[in-house]
Amino acid sequence: MSSAARKPRVRQYDAKKTRAAVTAQFDHVREAVQGLAPEQFALPTRLGDWTVRELVAHLSMAVGSVARNLREPAPSRVETELMDWPFATAPVAAGIDADTRALAAANDPYDLLTRTAEGLADALPQAADDRVMTTRVGAMRLADYLVTRCIELVVHTDDLAAATGTEIPYDRQAQAIATRLLADALAVKAPGGSVEVRVPPFAVVQCVEGPRHTRGTPPNVVETDPLTWLRLATGRTAWGEALDAAAVSASGERADIGGYLPVLS
């Protein structure tokens, strides 16, 4: 599918709120990690053979990339728009994995998060929202890149909580941003109007080719909560598993969207 075909709609995000959301969710992560016992960093996660130590390093790297990228010269033009990002991450996964492992091996997790927070606090207030910056997936606007950081933070907060048994708060704005972008990504991957996907209270999207519904109750409806949606959209939970657990409801002959999931891997 071409990039042009992948843009049925472009949702607008408030840049000021996005900045605050990134900072707030990273603070939640830092507080949770500070409460971990040293032996908990060796616990396994659901991310292949990464331990909690690698997961914490990855969170630091994902957020720290904002300050690192802002230190580089600004590219002359945008190469990757926001709605291209979910479909551009898989090819760079191997490099992310290697860098995460190296970072985890060379740094204390607590110190790493502290330095990352300090770097973000120094770099972010000085940068304009439309500042173009180099990223692994191509040059992006800062405001768009920060939206993607909300996804990284919220999804991996859930990974961290699952691995450690720790209850970690979610910043409402960060969770809303992550939910909406991944719902919009589904509409890009499966364009159409025959199925309505509802993730209250944050998102409603139309997707899947077929007869478009215009009024009344849609004949094909999928509904779930934000955390389940994020797990489905990123492959943490399988479609059939979520149905069996009654974590998602699907009504209508076209409501089986399992073939379009995950949208981000």
N, C-alpha and C positions, 0 to 999 in steps of 0.2 A: 504494500500500500504506500502510495506516495505521501510526502509530507503535506502536500496541499489537501489530499483526501482525508487527512487526519485532523482536520480542524473544523468540525461542524459548529463549534461555539468556543468562545474564549471568555472564560469567567475572569472577572476582575477581582484582585485582592488588594486590600488596603495595606500599603507598604509599611506604614507606621505600626499597624497591628501585627503584621508578619514579623517585623523586627522584634517586637516585644514578645511574641510567641516563641520565637527561637531561643531568646534569652531565658524566658521563664521555664521552658521545658528542659533546657540544658541544666538549669539550676536544680530542677527536680532530680535529674540524673545524678548530678554531683552529690546531692544530699543522700541519695540512696546508696551510692557507691561508698561514701564516707562511713556508712553504717555497716558495711560488709566486713566480716572477719577475714583475715588473710587467707585462710584455707578455702574460702568460697570462690576465690579467683580461679581455682583449678576445676570448678564444677563444669560439666558439659553444658552446651546450649543446643538449641534445635537448628543451629546454623552449621551443618556439617561437623567437622572436628574442631571448630572453634570452642575454646573454653570461655568462661566469663572474662578472663583477662584479655583475650583477643576482642571480645565484644566491646569491652570498655575502651580499648584502644581504637576500635573502629568508630565508635561514637565520637571520640575525641578528634579523630582524623576527619570525620564528616563535617563537624562543626568548625574545626580548626582550618579547614580548607578555605573558609571565607576570608580570614585574615591573610593566609598565605597567598591566595590568588589576588587579593587586593594589592599586595606588595609588588606584583608583576606589572609590566607595562600593559596598558589597556589595548586590547585588540581594536582594529579599525572598524569592525562590523560584527553584528550578532550572527552567529552560525546556528545556534540551537534555541528554538523558542520553547516556552514553558511546556506546551503540550507535546513537544517532541521528546522531552526528557524521559518519560516512562519507557519509551521504546528504544532508548539509546544506551541504557545502562548495562545490558547483558554483555556486549562486546568488551567492556572494560572490567568485567568482574574479576578476571585473573590478576590483573594489575592491582586492583583494590585488595584482593586477598593477600598477595605478596607483601604489599606495603603495610597492611594491618599486622601481619605476623612480625615483620621487622620492627614496627613501632612498639608492639607489645613486649617483644623480647628485650628491648633496650631501655624501657622506661618504667618507673613506678606508676601504677594506675592513678593514685591520688594526685601525684605531682603533675601528671600528664593532663588531667582534667583542670587543675588549677591554672596551669600555663595556658591552656586553651581558652578558658574563661577570660583571663587577663588579655590575651591577644584579641579576642572578639570585642571586648569593651574598649580597647584602644583603637581598633581599626574601623568599627562599624559607624560610629557617630560622624566620622570625617568623610564618609563615602556617599555619593549621590545615588539615589535609587536607580537611575538609568545608566550608572557606570557599567561599562562592558568589561567583563573579566574572563580570563581563561579558566576553563574547567576541563575535567577529563573527557566530557562529551562534546566539547566545542565551546566557543565563546558565548556567554549568556549575560543578560542584564542582571545586576545585583538583586533587584527586587524579585525577579523570577527565580534566581538561584536560592534565595532565602525561603521561598515557598517549598522548594525541593528539600531543604534542610528540615522543614517541619515534618515531612514524610519520614526522612531518615530517623529523626528523633522519636517520633511517636511509635513507629513500627519497632524500632530497636529498644525502646522503653518496655514495650510488651515482651520482647525477647528476654530482656534482663529480668523482668519480674517473673517470667516463667522459669528461668534458670535458677534463680536464687530464692524463690518463694517470698519475695519482698513485695509489699504493696507500694506502688509508686504512683503518685498523682499524675494526671494528665492536664496540662493547660488546655482550657476549653477551646481557645482560638487555634492552637496548634493542632488539636484533634479535628476541629472543623475543617481546617485547610487540608490536612492529609486526606480526610474522608472525601472532600469535594474533588480534589484533583484526581484521585484514583477512580472516583465515579465517572468523572468526565473522560478519563482515559478509557474506561469501558465503552463509553459512547463513541469514542474515536475508533476503537478496535472493532466494535460491532455496530456500525452505523445503521440507523433505522428508527422506526417509531412504534414497533409492535409490542414492545415490552417496556413496562415502567419499573425502574429499580428505585426503591425508596430506602433511604438510610436516615430515618429521623433521629435528631432534629436538624441534620446538616445538609442533606442532599436528596434530590430527586432527578433522575435522568431518564431519557427515552433512548432505547437501543434496539438492535436486532432488526434485520430486514423483514418486511411483511406489512400487512395492513396497518395504517397509522390510526391510532385512536384520537378522537377529537373532543368528546364530551362524555360525562357520566363516569361510571366506574370502569377502568381499563380491563379488558378481558385477560390480559397477561400481566401479572404483578409479582415482583420479587421484593420482599421486605426483610430487613435485618437491622441489627444495632451497629453502631460505628466500629466497635472493636472486632466483631465478627466480620464485618465487611473488610476491614483492613487485613485481617488474617486471610480471607478468601482472595483478596486482590493481590496479595503478595505470596501466595502459595503456602502459608503457614497452616491453613486448614483446607481440606479438600471439600468440594461442593457436596458430594454424597455424605461425607462425615457431618457437615453442618446441617443437612436435611435430616439425617437420622437423629441428631441431637436436638432437633426442633429449634436450632439457633437461627434458622432462616426459614421463611415461608415462601412458597412458590405456587401460584395458581395460574392455570391456563396452559394450553397445549404448547405454547412457545416459551414458557417461563423457565425452561431448563437452560441456564446460561453457563453451566459447568464447562462447556467446550470453549468458552472465551476466557476462562480463568486459568492461571493468574494473569493479571494485566501488567504486573511488575515482577520480574524474577531476578 
